[in-house]
Amino acid sequence: MSSRHDTGSAEEPPVVVRDRRRIDPRSGEVRAHAAPEEASEPASSGGAAPSAGDAELLVLIESLNSAVQERTADLQRLKAEYDNYRRRVERDRQAVVEQATGRLLGALLPTLDDIGRARDHGDLEGPFKSVAESVEAALEGLGLERFGAVGDEFDPLLHEALMHSYRGDVTTTTCVQVFRSGYSFGGRVLRVAQVAVAEPEDEPAAPAEPDGIEVTSVSDDTDA
């Protein structure tokens, strides 16, 4: 009796009844919680192998990452090409501006020659002097540079020698007279200077005495 009483008094686990029917028998509608419950049961078991859907998702993620990397590389390459194109266009635009300015300055060089000749002859006076100085200042402001002065060392890239002479007061080929000034713009020579140059005089070399021969003076003895 005691054993039978002890066995009956032990607590039995509660009985859980789950209604897995997708359609509610009362309302006739599909239950919204049926699918999630069924999907959640395999996830509760630890160490279960990934499903085919998870593998497909990983493949899709890797494919998307690869596509993003390719598109990023394409964008970087496109940006580099655009930067090079922009620098090249800016360089070409600057070159066109310099060429146009150089042609304009070259066309005004005869006018500057006339102003220089008038200044040398003392005719640059009054209002004409102010206008001439304003023109020269404006052209210098654009980058026009004048070169060619007395005392400059002769440079065939910058000077055109119209006259040549020898002088003892120079040590190298030197410009001793300037007939027409030269001009440059932006490091490019627009016109060379026309000058007269002088070279150092060559000192005559003393005659060399032959080896082993002594040179003595000979005097006429009229008393002999």
C-alpha positions in Angstrom: 0.0 0.0 0.0 2.8 2.4 0.9 4.6 1.9 -2.4 1.5 2.4 -4.4 0.7 5.5 -2.4 4.2 6.9 -2.9 4.1 6.3 -6.7 0.7 8.0 -7.0 1.9 11.0 -5.0 4.9 11.7 -7.2 4.4 14.8 -9.4 3.8 13.9 -13.0 5.0 16.3 -15.8 2.2 18.5 -17.2 0.7 17.4 -20.4 1.0 20.1 -23.1 -1.3 19.9 -26.0 -0.4 22.0 -29.0 -2.9 22.7 -31.7 -0.8 22.8 -34.9 -3.8 23.1 -37.2 -3.2 26.0 -39.6 -6.9 26.7 -39.9 -8.9 27.7 -36.9 -11.8 25.3 -36.6 -14.0 28.0 -35.1 -13.3 30.9 -37.4 -12.1 29.0 -40.5 -9.2 31.5 -41.0 -5.5 30.7 -41.3 -3.7 31.1 -38.1 -0.9 33.7 -38.3 1.2 32.0 -35.6 1.3 28.6 -37.2 4.2 29.2 -39.6 6.5 31.0 -37.2 6.1 28.2 -34.6 7.0 25.6 -37.1 10.0 27.6 -38.3 11.2 28.3 -34.8 11.4 24.6 -33.8 14.4 23.6 -35.9 16.3 26.7 -34.7 15.9 25.7 -31.0 18.0 22.6 -31.6 21.7 23.5 -31.1 24.4 22.5 -33.6 22.0 22.0 -36.4 23.5 22.3 -39.9 22.7 25.5 -41.9 19.9 25.2 -44.2 20.1 25.6 -48.0 18.6 29.1 -47.6 21.4 30.2 -45.4 24.0 29.0 -47.9 22.3 30.8 -50.7 22.3 34.0 -48.5 26.1 33.7 -47.9 26.7 33.3 -51.6 24.6 36.3 -52.3 26.4 38.4 -49.7 29.8 37.4 -51.2 28.6 38.3 -54.7 27.4 41.7 -53.5 30.7 42.4 -51.8 32.6 41.5 -54.9 30.3 43.7 -57.0 30.8 46.6 -54.6 34.6 46.3 -54.8 34.5 46.2 -58.6 32.3 49.3 -58.7 34.5 51.1 -56.2 37.6 50.4 -58.3 35.8 51.6 -61.4 34.8 54.8 -59.7 38.4 55.4 -58.5 39.7 54.8 -62.0 37.1 57.1 -63.4 37.9 59.9 -60.9 41.6 59.6 -61.7 40.9 59.9 -65.4 38.7 62.9 -64.8 41.4 64.6 -62.7 44.0 64.0 -65.5 41.5 65.4 -68.1 40.8 68.4 -66.0 44.5 69.2 -65.5 45.2 68.7 -69.2 42.3 71.0 -70.2 43.5 73.7 -67.8 47.1 73.3 -69.1 45.9 73.6 -72.7 43.7 76.6 -71.9 46.6 78.4 -70.2 48.8 77.6 -73.2 46.2 79.1 -75.6 46.0 82.2 -73.5 49.8 82.6 -73.4 50.0 82.2 -77.2 47.3 84.7 -77.9 48.9 87.2 -75.5 52.3 86.6 -77.1 50.9 87.3 -80.5 49.4 90.5 -79.3 52.6 91.7 -77.6 54.6 90.8 -80.7 52.4 93.0 -82.8 53.0 95.9 -80.4 56.9 95.6 -80.5 57.3 98.1 -83.4 55.3 100.6 -81.4 57.7 100.2 -78.5 60.6 100.6 -80.9 59.1 104.0 -82.0 58.8 105.0 -78.4 62.4 104.1 -77.7 63.7 106.0 -80.7 61.6 109.1 -79.7 63.1 108.8 -76.2 66.6 108.6 -77.6 66.2 111.7 -79.7 64.5 113.7 -77.0 61.2 113.9 -78.7 59.3 112.0 -75.9 57.9 115.1 -74.1 54.5 116.4 -72.9 51.4 114.3 -73.0 52.9 111.8 -75.4 55.5 110.9 -72.8 52.8 110.0 -70.3 50.9 107.9 -72.8 54.1 106.1 -73.8 55.0 105.4 -70.2 51.5 104.1 -69.5 51.7 101.8 -72.5 55.1 100.4 -71.5 53.9 99.9 -67.9 50.7 98.0 -69.0 52.7 95.7 -71.3 55.2 95.0 -68.5 52.3 94.2 -66.2 51.2 91.5 -68.8 54.6 89.9 -68.5 56.6 91.5 -71.3 60.3 91.6 -70.5 62.9 93.7 -72.3 66.5 92.5 -72.6 69.7 93.5 -74.4 71.9 96.2 -72.9 75.5 97.4 -73.3 77.8 95.2 -71.4 75.8 92.0 -71.6 77.6 88.9 -72.5 76.8 87.8 -76.0 74.3 84.9 -76.2 73.4 83.7 -79.7 70.0 82.6 -78.4 69.2 86.2 -77.3 71.3 88.4 -79.5 71.9 88.9 -83.2 75.3 90.3 -83.9 75.2 92.9 -86.7 78.8 94.3 -86.1 81.9 92.7 -84.8 85.2 94.2 -83.5 88.1 93.5 -81.2 88.7 95.6 -78.1 91.1 95.5 -75.2 88.7 96.4 -72.5 86.6 93.2 -72.7 87.4 89.7 -71.6 84.6 87.8 -73.3 82.4 88.4 -76.3 80.4 91.4 -75.1 77.6 93.5 -76.5 79.0 97.0 -76.9 76.1 98.6 -78.8 72.4 97.9 -78.9 70.5 98.7 -82.2 67.2 97.1 -81.2 66.1 95.7 -77.9 64.9 92.1 -77.5 61.7 91.0 -75.8 60.5 87.8 -74.1 57.2 86.7 -72.6 56.5 83.7 -70.4 60.1 82.4 -70.8 59.7 82.5 -74.6 61.8 84.9 -76.8 59.5 87.0 -79.0 62.4 88.8 -80.7 66.1 88.7 -80.3 68.1 91.9 -79.7 70.3 93.3 -82.5 73.7 94.3 -81.2 77.3 95.0 -82.0 79.8 92.7 -80.3 83.4 93.0 -79.4 85.9 90.2 -78.6 89.1 90.5 -76.6 92.2 91.4 -78.6 94.7 88.6 -79.1 98.1 89.5 -77.6 100.9 88.7 -80.0 103.0 85.8 -78.8 106.7 86.4 -78.3 108.9 84.4 -80.8 110.4 81.3 -79.2 114.2 80.9 -79.2 115.6 77.7 -80.7 117.0 75.3 -78.1 120.8 75.3 -77.7 121.3 78.5 -79.7 122.4 81.6 -77.8 121.4 84.9 -79.4 123.9 87.7 -79.0 123.9 91.2 -80.3 126.4 92.0 -83.1 127.8 95.5 -83.4 129.7 97.0 -86.3 133.3 97.9 -85.4 134.0 100.8 -87.6 137.5 101.1 -86.2 138.6 97.7 -87.4 
